[in-house]
Amino acid sequence: MSDTEFDVPGLQARFKTIESKRDSLIQLLEQPNLGTLRIDVNQALEEIDDLIDEFKRTFPDS
């Protein structure tokens, strides 16, 4: 496989794994004792949401 070829099914599988972790972050965010970790969890959620949006724009059939 050259540098310009993509393993689309492999990328989709990895993406599904990343997307499934979003729910874990939401559950973590609901914990009342996060303290300043809440900032990091919010940032991670924002970045995952951006990644989800970009992936869906790049691979609309996924």
BELBELGI-V360418 format. One line per field, one symbol per residue. ss: DSSP state (H for helix, E for strand, C for the rest). phi: phi as a letter, one per 20 degrees, with the letter a starting at -180 (. if undefined). psi: psi as a letter, one per 40 degrees, with the letter a starting at -180 (. if undefined). A space follows every 50 residues. Layout:
ss: ???
phi: ???
psi: ???
This chain:
ss: CCCCCCCHHHHHHHHHHHHHHHHHHHHHHCCCCCCCHHHHHHHHHHHHHH HHHHHHHHCCCC
phi: .efeeceggffffffffffffgffffffffffdfmffgffffffffffff ffffffffcfef
psi: hideiigdddddddddddddeddddddddehefdbedddddddddddddd ddddddddgde.
